[in-house]
Amino acid sequence: MPRAKLSPTVEDRRRIGSLSVCGIEPDDIARYVDLSEITLQKYYAKDIFRAKTEANAKVGKTLLEMASGGGNVVATIFYLKTRAGFREHQETAAPPTAIP
């Protein structure tokens, strides 16, 4: 006999989203809530995506505020390296050439 169709509640969606925000992988979430990974993706894919995206945006906003505020040099350097493409280039001397 087949299982009854899943009807996610608002609370279920919040719980799945909060696990996703914390960095828990979908296969681990599926085991935790006793669903197959296929079922989890079928019913909660948007919730997982949305939760991760909202968390990244919130942290990114905080980082930008820290970096642009001028008081946090580490945040400024991190932002410039990861978002603005700045790189540290070390100058190295050319290797000596052999004289024939």
N, C-alpha and C positions, 0 to 999 in steps of 0.2 A: 504494500500500500504506500503510495507516495506521501511525502510530507506535505503539510499545509503550506500555502504560499506565505512567504515572509512579509510582514507589514511593519517596516521600521517606524519607530516612534520618534518624536522630537528628542526625547531623552537618549534613545539609542544613538541617534545621529550626533548628539553632543559628546557622548562617551567615546564613540569612534573617532571623532574629530580631535578630542583632547588627547587621546592616545597617539594619534598621528602627529600632533603638534610637538609632543615630547620626543619625537624621533623614532617611535616604535614602527618597525617595518610591517607592511600589510600582512605578511605571512604569520608574524607573531600576533598581530591583532586578531586575525582570524582564529588562531588557536585559543587565544584568551577568551573570545566571546563565543567559542564553540560553533564556528561556521567554517565552511570550506573557503579557501581563498577566492575561488570563482564566485561564490555567492556574495562574499564581502565586496568584491569588485563590482558585481552586478548591481547591488543595492546601495553601496556607500562610496563609489569612486569619486563622485562630486564632492562629498563631505571630506574625504581624505585630501583631495587636491586643494579644496578651498581652505582647509585648516592650515596646511603647510604654506600656502601662498600668503595667507593673512599673517601668520607668524613671521615669515621672512620679511614682509613689508613692515611690520611693527619693529622688528630688530633693525632693519635697514634705516627706518626713520630715526630711531634712537641713535644709531651710529652717525648718521648725517648730522644730527643736532650736536652730537659730541664733537665731531670733526670740524664743523663750521663755527662752533662756539669759540674756538681758539684756545680753550683751556686744556684740551686733551691731545697732546702731540701724538701719542700712540694711535689713537683713533684716526687722526688726520693722515698719518702715514699709511695705516692699513687701508683706509678708504682710497687714497690715491693709488696705491699699488693694485688693489683688487678691482676698483671701479673705473679709474681713470687711466690705467695702463702704464703708470710710472714704474720704472724698474731701476734697480741698483746695478750699475755696470762696474765691474772691477777691471781696471786696466792691468793687463798682464804683458810682461815683456815677451817679445818674439823669441822663440827657441833659437839657441845659437846654431849657426849653419856650419857644416863641416867644410873645411878648406881642402880641396883635392891636392 
